[in-house]
Amino acid sequence: MARLPRLAAALLVTALVAPEALAATPYTPWIGAKLRGNEVVAVIATSPAEVAGLEVRDRILSVDGAQTPRGADVARAIQAGEIGQFSVVRVQRGAKELSLAVFVAARPDRD
């Protein structure tokens, strides 16, 4: 089967997740990127971060308009998002600044 374009895949995930069902659960909002400060050092395979196009060495400048100069700021901004919704993540990639729509998922179990 051909790979779905990123936006189509993200929209499919949105259709499959009922945000109102997750709202009453103790899940932690998650995008699937590992950070050192506000720099991406790893992107989890098949995660919302990968689907959105986040890359290693991207610097996360803001999430939904909230400035994120430190890793704690990024985590706080993502956790303020709603599971099942998209957040706008502004990144610096080399000399360019990009805005990415990243689906906020529930952190998977760590079993």
Backbone torsions as a table, in degrees:
resi	resn	phi	psi	omega
1	MET	NA	135.3	179.4
2	ALA	-66.9	148.0	178.0
3	ARG	-69.4	133.1	177.2
4	LEU	-69.8	145.3	172.0
5	PRO	-57.3	152.3	-174.1
6	ARG	-54.6	-46.3	-178.1
7	LEU	-64.8	-41.0	178.9
8	ALA	-62.6	-40.9	177.7
9	ALA	-63.6	-42.4	179.7
10	ALA	-64.8	-40.1	178.7
11	LEU	-66.9	-35.4	176.2
12	LEU	-62.4	-44.0	177.5
13	VAL	-60.4	-44.0	179.8
14	THR	-58.9	-41.9	-179.1
15	ALA	-66.4	-31.1	-177.4
16	LEU	-82.8	-19.7	-177.5
17	VAL	-103.3	125.8	177.2
18	ALA	-93.8	102.1	-177.0
19	PRO	-54.7	-36.7	-179.1
20	GLU	-66.2	-29.3	177.5
21	ALA	-72.7	-33.3	-179.6
22	LEU	-81.3	-21.2	-174.8
23	ALA	-60.7	-31.2	-176.8
24	ALA	-91.6	6.9	-177.6
25	THR	-106.6	159.7	-177.0
26	PRO	-86.4	28.5	-178.8
27	TYR	-71.0	151.4	177.4
28	THR	-99.3	129.2	175.4
29	PRO	-59.6	142.6	-170.8
30	TRP	-154.4	144.9	174.9
31	ILE	-120.1	-16.4	175.5
32	GLY	90.8	34.1	175.4
33	ALA	-122.6	139.0	174.8
34	LYS	-100.0	138.4	-173.3
35	LEU	-123.5	154.0	164.8
36	ARG	-125.9	108.0	-169.0
37	GLY	66.1	-131.7	176.7
38	ASN	-102.6	14.1	178.8
39	GLU	-95.8	134.0	177.8
40	VAL	-75.8	123.5	178.7
41	VAL	-109.6	-14.2	176.2
42	ALA	-160.1	146.6	175.5
43	VAL	-122.6	123.6	-178.5
44	ILE	-69.0	132.0	178.9
45	ALA	-57.4	137.0	178.9
46	THR	65.5	9.1	-179.8
47	SER	-77.6	165.0	174.2
48	PRO	-56.5	-35.0	178.5
49	ALA	-62.1	-43.0	178.8
50	GLU	-66.5	-44.2	179.8
51	VAL	-59.3	-38.3	-178.6
52	ALA	-75.4	-17.1	179.1
53	GLY	99.0	13.9	175.7
54	LEU	-65.0	139.2	-176.5
55	GLU	-127.2	154.1	173.7
56	VAL	-56.3	139.3	-178.1
57	ARG	82.6	-5.1	171.4
58	ASP	-64.2	143.6	172.8
59	ARG	-106.6	123.8	-179.6
60	ILE	-83.2	112.5	-176.7
61	LEU	-87.7	-35.5	179.6
62	SER	-159.8	157.9	174.6
63	VAL	-130.6	120.7	-177.5
64	ASP	49.4	39.8	176.6
65	GLY	86.8	-12.4	179.1
66	ALA	-84.2	121.7	179.4
67	GLN	-60.8	141.9	-175.7
68	THR	-133.2	70.5	-179.3
69	PRO	-73.3	-16.7	-179.5
70	ARG	-127.2	159.3	178.1
71	GLY	-57.9	-38.6	179.2
72	ALA	-62.6	-33.6	177.9
73	ASP	-67.5	-39.9	178.1
74	VAL	-62.9	-49.7	-179.0
75	ALA	-58.7	-44.9	-179.4
76	ARG	-62.2	-42.7	-178.7
77	ALA	-67.5	-41.2	178.1
78	ILE	-65.3	-43.8	-178.2
79	GLN	-69.2	-18.4	175.5
80	ALA	-79.9	-15.0	179.0
81	GLY	-73.2	168.0	179.5
82	GLU	-102.0	131.6	175.6
83	ILE	-60.2	133.1	-179.7
84	GLY	93.4	1.0	178.9
85	GLN	-117.3	169.1	176.0
86	PHE	-99.1	144.7	171.0
87	SER	-114.7	145.7	175.3
88	VAL	-91.3	115.8	-178.8
89	VAL	-108.4	118.3	178.9
90	ARG	-95.2	125.5	-177.5
91	VAL	-125.8	155.1	169.5
92	GLN	-105.3	124.2	178.7
93	ARG	-124.7	102.0	-174.2
94	GLY	64.6	-127.0	-179.9
95	ALA	-89.7	-4.2	-176.4
96	LYS	-98.7	151.1	168.5
97	GLU	-112.7	133.5	-177.8
98	LEU	-128.4	150.9	171.5
99	SER	-110.9	127.6	-179.4
100	LEU	-119.8	137.2	173.7
101	ALA	-90.4	113.2	-176.2
102	VAL	-113.6	125.7	177.3
103	PHE	-70.7	132.1	177.5
104	VAL	-93.9	114.4	-178.2
105	ALA	-105.8	173.0	172.2
106	ALA	-83.1	135.3	177.9
107	ARG	-58.0	127.7	178.9
108	PRO	-67.6	157.4	176.2
109	ASP	-59.4	147.8	-178.5
110	ARG	-102.4	24.0	-176.9
111	ASP	-58.4	NA	NA
